[in-house]
Amino acid sequence: MVLEENERLKKLVEELQEKLNKYTNPESCQKFYEKNKEKIIQKSNQRLEKLKQENPEKLKEYRRNAYLKRKEKFKNENIKEI
């Protein structure tokens, strides 16, 4: 009974993993971003400029959060090496 339950759950996990892979990072999305890389970068720069003009405090907050995440990641990498 426990073995049957275990096998059933393994099959369920495999099915869910396949569905997840289908939606998380399909090749079509990767191809799209490779083809339109310049457009995407240009749009992100435009959004950044718009944010800089409209709400510079929010931009400071974003940059500070990014700095803190980089700092924490670097700290965790150093701990793993030791």
PAMARSE-199254 format. One line per 8 residues: number of its first residue (from 1); their letters; for each residue x, y, z of N, C-alpha, C. Coordinates in nm, 4 decimals, padded with zeros to 6 digits. Each point is the difference from the previous one (the first is absolute). Layout:
# residues N
NUM> A> X:Y:Z:X:Y:Z:X:Y:Z  ...
***
This chain:
# residues 82
1> MVLEENER> 00.0818:-00.1192:00.0000:-00.0818:00.1192:00.0000:00.0865:00.1260:00.0000  00.1020:00.0033:00.0835:00.0889:00.1154:00.0048:00.0800:00.0107:-00.1297  00.0402:-00.1143:-00.0539:00.0759:00.0002:-00.1249:-00.0853:00.0508:-00.1162  -00.1257:-00.0379:-00.0030:-00.0908:00.0476:-00.1045:-00.0180:00.1515:00.0098  -00.0170:00.0469:00.1208:-00.0157:00.1441:00.0231:00.1254:00.0748:-00.0444  00.1149:-00.0570:00.0315:00.1278:00.0603:-00.0376:00.0132:00.0076:-00.1526  -00.0330:-00.1071:-00.0693:00.0073:-00.0020:-00.1465:-00.0964:00.1014:-00.0613  -00.1202:00.0073:00.0557:-00.0994:00.0949:-00.0506:00.0500:00.1432:00.0159
9> LKKLVEEL> 00.0592:00.0291:00.1139:00.0517:00.1346:00.0242:00.1191:00.0317:-00.0899  00.0836:-00.0986:-00.0271:00.1128:00.0213:-00.0911:-00.0487:00.0357:-00.1391  -00.1028:-00.0704:-00.0464:-00.0563:00.0295:-00.1325:-00.0596:00.1400:-00.0028  -00.0677:00.0351:00.1075:-00.0602:00.1325:00.0084:00.1077:00.1086:-00.0034  00.1084:-00.0207:00.0718:00.1098:00.0963:00.0017:00.0594:00.0143:-00.1403  00.0172:-00.1104:-00.0708:00.0548:00.0062:-00.1362:-00.0914:00.0781:-00.0925  -00.1304:-00.0252:00.0092:-00.0956:00.0728:-00.0841:00.0027:00.1495:00.0296  00.0011:00.0335:00.1272:00.0015:00.1415:00.0374:00.1303:00.0670:-00.0422
17> QEKLNKYT> 00.1100:-00.0723:00.0077:00.1291:00.0544:-00.0424:-00.0003:00.0295:-00.1495  -00.0602:-00.0904:-00.0787:-00.0100:00.0222:-00.1442:-00.0833:00.1235:-00.0308  -00.1132:00.0147:00.0696:-00.0844:00.1175:-00.0210:00.0733:00.1281:00.0390  00.0725:-00.0055:00.1086:00.0744:00.1167:00.0458:00.1060:00.0396:-00.1020  00.0720:-00.0962:-00.0518:00.1033:00.0284:-00.1001:-00.0601:00.0592:-00.1264  -00.1208:-00.0415:-00.0313:-00.0673:00.0512:-00.1199:-00.0258:00.1506:00.0112  -00.0330:00.0460:00.1195:-00.0381:00.1403:00.0164:00.1109:00.0895:00.0532  00.1009:-00.0551:00.0634:00.0991:00.0862:00.0631:00.1034:00.0539:-00.0967
25> NPESCQKF> 00.0535:-00.0821:-00.0872:00.1071:00.0474:-00.0865:-00.0008:-00.0724:-00.1341  -00.1053:00.0166:-00.0785:-00.0026:-00.0684:-00.1285:00.0988:00.0610:-00.0989  00.0365:-00.0787:-00.0976:00.0983:00.0457:-00.0994:-00.0518:00.1178:-00.0810  -00.1307:00.0049:-00.0219:-00.0551:00.1100:-00.0796:00.0266:00.1348:00.0660  -00.0075:00.0029:00.1339:00.0277:00.1251:00.0709:00.1471:00.0373:-00.0130  00.0864:-00.0982:00.0106:00.1429:00.0265:-00.0128:00.0322:00.0532:-00.1390  -00.0601:-00.0595:-00.1014:00.0235:00.0466:-00.1371:-00.0495:00.1429:-00.0175  -00.1164:00.0301:00.0578:-00.0557:00.1342:-00.0104:00.0956:00.1022:00.0597
33> YEKNKEKI> 00.0520:-00.0281:00.1199:00.0890:00.0948:00.0654:00.1326:00.0122:-00.0731  00.0464:-00.1077:-00.0623:00.1238:00.0093:-00.0767:-00.0196:00.0870:-00.1236  -00.1145:-00.0146:-00.0668:-00.0268:00.0767:-00.1211:-00.0266:00.1474:00.0306  -00.0670:00.0282:00.1108:-00.0440:00.1358:00.0315:00.0769:00.0613:00.1156  00.1226:-00.0406:00.0169:00.0801:00.0458:00.1132:00.0142:00.1524:00.0026  00.0272:00.0589:-00.1144:00.0190:00.1456:-00.0068:-00.1280:00.0749:00.0361  -00.1139:-00.0481:-00.0490:-00.1278:00.0650:00.0315:-00.0285:-00.0056:00.1498  00.0270:-00.1147:00.0592:-00.0274:-00.0183:00.1423:00.0883:00.0913:00.0833
41> IQKSNQRL> 00.1264:00.0086:-00.0359:00.0921:00.0876:00.0721:-00.0428:00.1454:-00.0153  -00.0420:00.0368:-00.1197:-00.0435:00.1369:-00.0254:-00.1249:00.0337:00.0834  -00.0958:-00.0918:00.0064:-00.1212:00.0244:00.0785:00.0319:00.0112:00.1488  00.0894:-00.0834:00.0474:00.0348:00.0066:00.1422:00.0704:00.1311:00.0323  00.0843:00.0477:-00.0923:00.0664:00.1292:00.0208:-00.1014:00.1145:00.0002  -00.1011:-00.0097:-00.0860:-00.1042:00.1025:-00.0022:-00.0787:00.0015:00.1306  -00.0318:-00.1202:00.0517:-00.0706:-00.0071:00.1279:00.0834:00.0590:00.1122  00.1301:-00.0256:-00.0041:00.0890:00.0527:00.1022:00.0066:00.1521:-00.0069
49> EKLKQENP> 00.0086:00.0550:-00.1203:00.0017:00.1456:-00.0166:-00.1310:00.0629:00.0490  -00.1109:-00.0654:-00.0323:-00.1307:00.0508:00.0433:-00.0083:-00.0013:00.1527  00.0473:-00.1070:00.0606:-00.0007:-00.0105:00.1454:00.0917:00.1047:00.0619  00.1120:00.0233:-00.0642:00.0958:00.0990:00.0504:-00.0624:00.1394:00.0021  -00.0803:00.0312:-00.0998:-00.0618:00.1318:-00.0070:-00.1204:00.0117:00.0936  -00.0819:-00.1056:00.0058:-00.1237:00.0084:00.0768:00.0194:-00.0221:00.1490  00.0847:-00.0976:00.0364:00.0099:-00.0369:00.1406:00.1431:-00.0437:00.0341  00.0896:00.0954:00.0203:00.1397:-00.0364:00.0276:00.0181:-00.0732:00.1334
57> EKLKEYRR> -00.0904:00.0208:00.0938:00.0111:-00.0694:00.1284:-00.0208:-00.1504:-00.0179  -00.0920:-00.0376:-00.0862:-00.0265:-00.1413:-00.0257:00.1224:-00.0639:-00.0659  00.0643:00.0739:-00.0876:00.1208:-00.0498:-00.0655:00.1112:-00.0228:00.1018  00.0139:00.0920:00.0941:00.0989:-00.0172:00.1065:-00.0300:-00.1247:00.0816  -00.1283:-00.0229:00.0269:-00.0407:-00.1176:00.0763:00.0331:-00.1293:-00.0761  -00.0280:-00.0029:-00.1316:00.0317:-00.1170:-00.0814:00.1500:-00.0282:00.0012  00.0778:00.1050:-00.0181:00.1456:-00.0182:-00.0044:00.0543:-00.0453:00.1346  -00.0558:00.0525:00.1078:00.0448:-00.0422:00.1330:-00.0332:-00.1468:00.0255
65> NAYLKRKE> -00.1203:-00.0409:-00.0387:-00.0377:-00.1404:00.0167:00.0906:-00.0918:-00.0821  00.0326:00.0417:-00.1219:00.0885:-00.0801:-00.0838:00.1385:-00.0096:00.0639  00.0473:00.1098:00.0551:00.1303:00.0007:00.0673:-00.0002:-00.0944:00.1195  -00.1058:00.0051:00.0789:-00.0078:-00.0860:00.1187:-00.0068:-00.1478:-00.0388  -00.0710:-00.0320:-00.1069:-00.0065:-00.1383:-00.0457:00.1354:-00.0486:-00.0492  00.0708:00.0861:-00.0748:00.1345:-00.0376:-00.0476:00.0936:-00.0224:00.1172  -00.0100:00.0875:00.0981:00.0851:-00.0094:00.1182:-00.0271:-00.1299:00.0757  -00.1272:-00.0341:00.0169:-00.0363:-00.1223:00.0711:00.0440:-00.1245:-00.0789
73> KFKNENIK> -00.0170:00.0043:-00.1305:00.0417:-00.1130:-00.0840:00.1510:-00.0202:00.0083  00.0751:00.1086:-00.0050:00.1445:-00.0075:00.0098:00.0415:-00.0561:00.1361  -00.0701:00.0438:00.1034:00.0280:-00.0466:00.1360:-00.0260:-00.1511:00.0111  -00.1113:-00.0462:-00.0575:-00.0329:-00.1421:00.0048:00.0994:-00.0835:-00.0786  00.0482:00.0505:-00.1118:00.1013:-00.0729:-00.0774:00.1294:-00.0135:00.0782  00.0377:00.1043:00.0718:00.1214:-00.0061:00.0809:-00.0142:-00.0997:00.1132  -00.1181:-00.0085:00.0584:-00.0226:-00.0939:00.1102:00.0084:-00.1438:-00.0524  -00.0536:-00.0252:-00.1185:00.0041:-00.1346:-00.0573:00.1432:-00.0441:-00.0288
81> EI> 00.0851:00.0931:-00.0412:00.1384:-00.0333:-00.0333:00.0787:-00.0384:00.1257  -00.0322:00.0585:00.1119:00.0725:-00.0259:00.1240:-00.0450:-00.1281:00.0588
***
